[in-house]
Amino acid sequence: MKLTVNGKEHEVDVEDDMPLLWVLRDELGITGPKYGCGIAQCGACTVHVDGIAVRSCQLAAGDLEGEVTTIEGLGTPEAMHAVQAAWVEHQVAQCGYCQSGQIMQAASFLDLNAAPTDDQIDAAMSGNLCRCGSYPRIRAAVKTAARRLQGV
């Protein structure tokens, strides 16, 4: 099967029912998306498919339609995405395990809602769990990223 990940085309020999998370990690060596719960409840495996946040642990490779972007393809160290830059500025990461999923969820959300309220941010991010409890920093970083994306 062929798939495009972070702008590069890959050909993999996997079963159609293999979760995208395992294709990314085990077949392509892309380790940004993490295994958390395996039932799409924690968000650690969040990636984008055509810009929309999806849980890669529950998306079968055979059902994939569109281009996949992982945290590795969102930005670069030289040109971070606004969400990544805000994460650093607000020192969001503690243990860091959930951060790639959090960032991918926030980036997709901000593409859909450029000027969110606190309640909208909380609702959009509620499906991404942080065991360290850095939710106030996450909200602050999303607000900062939203302002930057708006050019404010």
Beta strands, then each sheet from edge to edge (+ up, - down):
strand 1: 2-5
strand 2: 8-11
strand 3: 46-49
strand 4: 52-55
strand 5: 68-69
sheet 1: 1+ 2-
sheet 2: 4+ 3- 5+
end
